[in-house]
C-alpha cells in the first residue's frame, strides 16, 4: 500500500462518526480527570496531567503523591473509565478498517462483474503465469477483450495492474466460468501449469458451453489426446513449439522475422486475419483474384467446411459461404472486412 493511500485510509477512518464520538468522550474524560485531581488532591496541572496519563495508559508507575480516600475512589473511576474508553476506540478503529476494506472489496467485485457482464465475444484466459501473461499480451495486441481466471491472488492482482479484468477462483468450477461470462465468450484458453488441471478446466468448460472454442496447454505430449477428448479444439505444447521455433530461427530466420512482423501490429502495417464467410458477405461467391483486386489483400489459404485446406489457392478459386479465409493485408482493410462480417 502506498503512503498516500495509507494516509487517505487513515483520514477516512478518523472521519468515522463512532471514532469521533469516542475521541470526544476520551478528551472530555481526560479533562475531567485532570480537573478532579486538581480539585480533590490540590495538585498542580502538570502533576494532574501526568497522573491521568499514567493511569489511563495502564503504565503502572507509582503514585506521584499519596492519595486521600476520596482521591483513591476517584482514581478507580479514572482507571476503569479510561481503560474502557481506550479499548472502545481501539475496537471501533479495527472494526471500521475491516468494514471499510470489506466494502471496498465488495464494490470492486461488483464493478468487475458489471464490466464482465457487458462483454460479448471475449476470451477467457485460465492461468496467469509466464505462459498466461504472454497469451494475455497477444490478445490485447489484437484489441480483443479478455477475462483472466487464476486461483492465486497475487497473479490476479498482477493482471488487474495490467488493466485486465481478472477473477480469483478455480476455473474448473462451473460458477467461476459463468462469472467470467463463458456463455457469451468467443473462446477459452486453458494455460495453467498443470496438465491435469487443464484437462479438468476443458471438461468443465465443454459441459457449461458445448462447442466453445478451447485452446489448451499441455506440457506433456501424452496429455494431448486427453485434452482433445475433453473438448479442446487445439492443444499447444509450449516446449515443443519453442524448440521448433528455435530451429526455424536458425534455419530460416527471414521467414520467422516476417511472420513476427505480420503478427505484431506495432511493427508492421499488415497483419493476418481469419474470416468465416457468411451469406451476404462481400467475400461470398468472389474469386481469389477478385478479392485481391477489390480489397487489396492477399488470400493465404481457404479452409472448407469438410476440412479441406487450400494453401495459396489459385486465382480462380471461388470462396463460398461457410469457408474460412486467411487473409494478409493492411490493418485498416482487414478491419473493414471483419466489420462487414
C-alpha positions as CSV (number, residue, x, y, z in Angstrom):
1,X,0.0,0.0,0.0
2,X,1.4,3.4,-0.9
3,X,1.9,6.2,1.7
4,X,-0.7,8.3,0.0
5,X,-3.3,5.6,0.1
6,X,-2.5,4.8,3.7
7,X,-3.0,8.4,4.7
8,X,-6.3,8.6,2.8
9,X,-7.4,5.4,4.6
10,X,-6.3,6.8,7.9
11,X,-8.2,10.0,7.3
12,X,-11.3,8.1,6.3
13,X,-11.2,6.0,9.4
14,X,-10.6,9.1,11.6
15,X,-13.7,10.7,10.0
16,X,-15.9,7.8,11.3
17,X,-18.7,9.2,13.5
18,X,-18.2,6.4,16.1
19,X,-14.4,7.1,16.3
20,X,-15.1,10.9,16.5
21,X,-17.6,10.4,19.3
22,X,-15.1,8.1,21.1
23,X,-12.3,10.6,20.8
24,X,-14.5,13.4,22.1
25,X,-15.6,11.3,25.1
26,X,-11.9,10.4,25.8
27,X,-10.9,14.1,25.6
28,X,-13.7,15.1,28.0
29,X,-12.8,12.2,30.3
30,X,-9.2,13.3,30.3
31,X,-10.1,16.9,31.2
32,X,-12.4,15.6,33.9
33,X,-9.6,13.5,35.3
34,X,-7.2,16.4,35.4
35,X,-9.8,18.7,37.0
36,X,-10.7,16.0,39.6
37,X,-7.1,15.5,40.7
38,X,-6.5,19.2,41.0
39,X,-9.8,19.8,42.9
40,X,-9.6,16.7,45.2
41,X,-5.9,16.5,45.9
42,X,-4.9,20.1,45.2
43,X,-2.2,19.0,42.7
44,X,-0.6,21.2,40.1
45,X,-1.7,21.0,36.4
46,X,1.5,19.1,35.5
47,X,1.1,16.5,38.3
48,X,-2.6,16.0,37.4
49,X,-2.0,15.5,33.7
50,X,0.9,13.1,34.5
51,X,-1.3,11.1,36.8
52,X,-4.2,10.8,34.3
53,X,-1.9,9.7,31.5
54,X,-0.1,7.1,33.7
55,X,-3.5,5.8,34.9
56,X,-5.3,5.7,31.5
57,X,-2.4,4.1,29.7
58,X,-2.0,1.4,32.4
59,X,1.7,2.0,32.6
60,X,1.7,1.2,36.3
61,X,4.1,3.8,37.8
62,X,3.8,4.6,41.4
63,X,1.5,7.5,42.5
64,X,3.5,10.7,42.5
65,X,1.9,11.7,45.8
66,X,-0.1,9.8,48.4
67,X,-3.8,9.8,47.6
68,X,-6.5,10.6,50.1
69,X,-9.5,8.2,50.4
70,X,-11.5,10.4,48.1
71,X,-8.6,10.6,45.7
72,X,-8.3,6.8,45.6
73,X,-12.0,6.4,44.8
74,X,-11.6,9.0,42.0
75,X,-8.5,7.1,40.8
76,X,-10.6,3.9,40.4
77,X,-13.0,5.8,38.2
78,X,-10.2,7.1,36.1
79,X,-8.7,3.6,35.8
80,X,-11.9,1.8,34.8
81,X,-13.3,4.6,32.6
82,X,-10.1,5.5,30.9
83,X,-9.2,1.9,30.0
84,X,-12.7,1.2,28.9
85,X,-12.7,4.2,26.6
86,X,-9.3,3.3,25.2
87,X,-10.5,-0.2,24.4
88,X,-13.7,1.1,22.8
89,X,-11.8,3.4,20.5
90,X,-9.3,0.6,19.6
91,X,-12.2,-1.8,18.8
92,X,-14.1,0.7,16.8
93,X,-11.0,1.6,14.8
94,X,-10.2,-2.0,13.9
95,X,-13.9,-2.7,13.1
96,X,-14.1,0.4,10.8
97,X,-10.9,-0.5,9.0
98,X,-12.2,-4.1,8.4
99,X,-15.6,-2.9,7.3
100,X,-14.1,-0.3,5.0
101,X,-11.8,-2.9,3.4
102,X,-14.7,-5.3,3.0
103,X,-16.9,-2.6,1.5
104,X,-14.2,-1.6,-0.9
105,X,-13.7,-5.3,-1.9
106,X,-17.4,-5.7,-2.5
107,X,-17.6,-2.5,-4.6
108,X,-14.6,-3.7,-6.7
109,X,-16.2,-7.1,-7.2
110,X,-19.5,-5.5,-8.3
111,X,-17.7,-3.2,-10.7
112,X,-15.7,-6.1,-12.1
113,X,-18.9,-8.2,-12.5
114,X,-20.7,-5.3,-14.3
115,X,-17.8,-4.9,-16.7
116,X,-17.7,-8.7,-17.4
117,X,-21.4,-8.9,-17.9
118,X,-21.2,-6.2,-20.6
119,X,-18.7,-8.2,-22.6
120,X,-19.5,-10.2,-25.8
121,X,-17.3,-12.5,-27.9
122,X,-14.5,-12.2,-25.4
123,X,-11.8,-14.7,-24.4
124,X,-11.4,-16.4,-21.1
125,X,-7.8,-17.0,-20.0
126,X,-7.3,-19.6,-17.3
127,X,-3.9,-19.2,-15.7
128,X,-1.8,-16.0,-15.5
129,X,1.6,-17.5,-15.1
130,X,4.5,-17.0,-17.5
131,X,2.6,-18.5,-20.4
132,X,-0.6,-16.8,-19.5
133,X,0.9,-13.4,-19.4
134,X,2.2,-13.8,-23.0
135,X,-1.2,-15.0,-24.1
136,X,-2.9,-12.0,-22.5
137,X,-0.4,-9.6,-24.1
138,X,-1.0,-11.2,-27.5
139,X,-4.8,-11.0,-27.1
140,X,-4.6,-7.4,-26.0
141,X,-2.4,-6.7,-29.0
142,X,-5.3,-7.8,-31.2
143,X,-7.6,-5.4,-29.4
144,X,-9.8,-8.3,-28.2
145,X,-11.3,-8.4,-24.7
146,X,-10.1,-11.0,-22.2
147,X,-11.1,-12.1,-18.7
148,X,-8.4,-13.8,-16.6
149,X,-9.1,-16.5,-14.1
150,X,-6.5,-17.6,-11.6
151,X,-6.6,-19.1,-8.1
152,X,-3.6,-17.2,-6.9
153,X,-4.5,-13.7,-5.5
154,X,-1.0,-12.4,-6.5
155,X,-1.5,-13.4,-10.1
156,X,-5.0,-11.8,-10.1
157,X,-3.6,-8.6,-8.7
158,X,-0.8,-8.5,-11.3
159,X,-3.4,-9.0,-14.1
160,X,-5.5,-6.1,-12.7
161,X,-2.4,-3.9,-12.6
162,X,-2.1,-4.6,-16.3
163,X,-5.6,-3.3,-16.8
164,X,-7.2,-6.7,-17.3
165,X,-10.5,-8.0,-15.9
166,X,-9.5,-10.7,-13.5
167,X,-11.3,-13.1,-11.2
168,X,-9.7,-15.0,-8.3
169,X,-11.2,-18.5,-8.3
170,X,-11.0,-22.1,-9.6
171,X,-11.5,-22.2,-13.4
172,X,-12.6,-25.8,-13.1
173,X,-15.8,-24.7,-11.2
174,X,-18.9,-24.0,-13.2
175,X,-19.8,-20.9,-11.3
176,X,-16.4,-19.3,-11.8
177,X,-16.7,-19.8,-15.6
178,X,-20.2,-18.4,-15.6
179,X,-19.0,-15.4,-13.6
180,X,-16.4,-14.9,-16.4
181,X,-19.2,-14.9,-19.0
182,X,-18.4,-18.3,-20.6
183,X,-21.9,-18.3,-22.1
184,X,-21.0,-15.2,-24.2
185,X,-17.3,-16.0,-24.7
186,X,-15.7,-16.4,-28.1
187,X,-13.2,-18.9,-26.8
188,X,-11.3,-20.2,-23.7
189,X,-7.6,-20.7,-23.2
190,X,-6.5,-23.2,-20.5
191,X,-2.9,-22.1,-19.8
192,X,-2.5,-23.4,-16.2
193,X,0.9,-25.0,-15.5
194,X,-0.7,-28.4,-14.6
195,X,-1.9,-30.7,-17.4
196,X,-4.4,-32.4,-15.1
197,X,-5.9,-29.1,-14.2
198,X,-6.1,-28.1,-17.9
199,X,-8.0,-31.3,-18.6
200,X,-10.5,-30.6,-15.8
201,X,-10.9,-27.0,-17.0
202,X,-11.6,-28.2,-20.5
203,X,-14.1,-30.7,-19.4
204,X,-15.9,-28.2,-17.3
205,X,-16.0,-25.5,-20.0
206,X,-17.2,-28.0,-22.6
207,X,-20.1,-29.1,-20.2
208,X,-21.1,-25.5,-19.4
209,X,-21.0,-24.3,-23.0
210,X,-20.8,-27.2,-25.5
211,X,-18.9,-26.3,-28.7
212,X,-16.9,-23.4,-27.3
213,X,-13.5,-23.0,-28.9
214,X,-11.0,-24.2,-26.4
215,X,-7.2,-23.9,-26.8
216,X,-5.4,-25.9,-24.1
217,X,-1.8,-26.0,-22.9
218,X,-0.1,-29.4,-22.5
219,X,3.4,-29.7,-21.1
220,X,3.4,-33.5,-21.7
221,X,2.7,-34.6,-25.2
222,X,0.8,-37.6,-23.9
223,X,-1.9,-35.3,-22.5
224,X,-2.8,-34.1,-26.0
225,X,-5.3,-36.9,-26.7
226,X,-6.9,-36.5,-23.3
227,X,-7.4,-32.8,-23.9
228,X,-8.9,-33.4,-27.4
229,X,-11.3,-36.0,-25.9
230,X,-12.2,-33.5,-23.1
231,X,-13.3,-31.0,-25.8
232,X,-10.2,-28.9,-26.7
233,X,-10.2,-27.8,-30.3
234,X,-6.4,-27.3,-30.3
235,X,-3.6,-28.3,-28.0
236,X,-0.4,-26.3,-27.7
237,X,2.8,-27.7,-26.2
238,X,5.0,-24.7,-25.3
239,X,8.2,-26.7,-25.1
240,X,7.7,-28.3,-28.5
241,X,6.7,-25.1,-30.1
242,X,9.7,-23.3,-28.5
243,X,12.1,-25.9,-29.8
244,X,10.7,-25.8,-33.3
245,X,10.8,-22.0,-33.2
246,X,14.5,-22.0,-32.3
247,X,15.3,-24.5,-35.1
248,X,13.4,-22.4,-37.7
249,X,15.1,-19.2,-36.4
250,X,18.4,-20.9,-37.1
251,X,17.5,-22.4,-40.5
252,X,15.1,-19.8,-41.9
253,X,15.5,-16.6,-39.9
254,X,14.0,-14.3,-42.5
255,X,10.7,-16.3,-42.6
256,X,10.4,-16.2,-38.9
257,X,11.1,-12.5,-38.7
258,X,8.5,-11.9,-41.5
259,X,5.7,-13.7,-39.6
260,X,6.7,-12.0,-36.4
261,X,6.4,-8.6,-38.1
262,X,3.0,-9.5,-39.5
263,X,1.8,-10.9,-36.2
264,X,2.8,-7.7,-34.4
265,X,0.7,-4.8,-35.5
266,X,3.1,-2.3,-33.9
267,X,5.9,-3.4,-36.1
268,X,4.3,-3.8,-39.5
269,X,1.4,-2.2,-41.4
270,X,0.0,-5.6,-42.2
271,X,-1.4,-8.5,-40.2
272,X,-3.1,-11.9,-40.7
273,X,-6.8,-12.3,-40.2
274,X,-9.2,-15.3,-40.3
275,X,-12.7,-14.6,-41.5
276,X,-15.6,-17.0,-41.6
277,X,-17.6,-16.2,-44.7
278,X,-21.3,-15.7,-44.1
279,X,-24.2,-15.4,-46.5
280,X,-24.3,-11.9,-47.9
281,X,-20.6,-11.3,-47.2
282,X,-18.7,-9.4,-49.9
283,X,-16.3,-12.4,-50.0
284,X,-19.1,-14.9,-50.7
285,X,-19.0,-16.0,-54.3
286,X,-15.9,-14.0,-55.1
287,X,-12.9,-15.5,-56.8
288,X,-9.5,-15.2,-55.0
289,X,-8.2,-12.8,-57.7
290,X,-11.3,-10.6,-57.3
291,X,-10.8,-10.4,-53.5
292,X,-7.2,-9.3,-54.0
293,X,-8.1,-6.7,-56.6
294,X,-11.1,-5.2,-54.8
295,X,-9.8,-5.1,-51.3
296,X,-6.1,-5.1,-51.8
297,X,-5.4,-8.0,-49.5
298,X,-3.9,-11.4,-50.3
299,X,-5.6,-14.7,-49.7
300,X,-3.2,-17.1,-48.0
301,X,-5.5,-20.0,-47.5
302,X,-9.1,-21.2,-47.8
303,X,-10.5,-23.8,-45.4
304,X,-13.6,-25.7,-46.4
305,X,-16.3,-26.9,-44.1
306,X,-15.4,-30.5,-44.9
307,X,-11.9,-30.0,-43.6
308,X,-10.2,-29.4,-46.9
309,X,-7.5,-26.7,-46.9
310,X,-6.2,-24.9,-50.0
311,X,-2.9,-23.0,-49.3
312,X,-2.1,-20.2,-51.7
313,X,-5.2,-21.0,-53.7
314,X,-5.3,-20.4,-57.4
315,X,-6.8,-17.0,-58.6
316,X,-9.9,-18.7,-60.0
317,X,-10.8,-20.4,-56.7
318,X,-14.3,-19.4,-55.6
319,X,-15.0,-18.5,-52.0
320,X,-18.3,-19.9,-50.7
321,X,-20.3,-19.2,-47.5
322,X,-19.1,-21.4,-44.7
323,X,-15.4,-21.2,-45.8
324,X,-12.8,-19.8,-43.5
325,X,-10.4,-17.4,-45.4
326,X,-7.0,-16.5,-44.1
327,X,-6.0,-13.0,-45.4
328,X,-3.0,-10.8,-45.0
329,X,-3.0,-7.1,-45.6
330,X,-3.2,-3.6,-44.1
331,X,-4.9,-3.5,-40.8
332,X,-7.5,-0.9,-42.0
333,X,-8.7,-3.0,-44.9
334,X,-8.9,-6.2,-42.9
335,X,-10.8,-4.4,-40.2
336,X,-13.3,-3.2,-42.8
337,X,-13.8,-6.8,-44.0
338,X,-14.1,-8.1,-40.4
339,X,-16.7,-5.4,-39.6
340,X,-18.8,-6.4,-42.6
341,X,-19.0,-9.9,-41.3
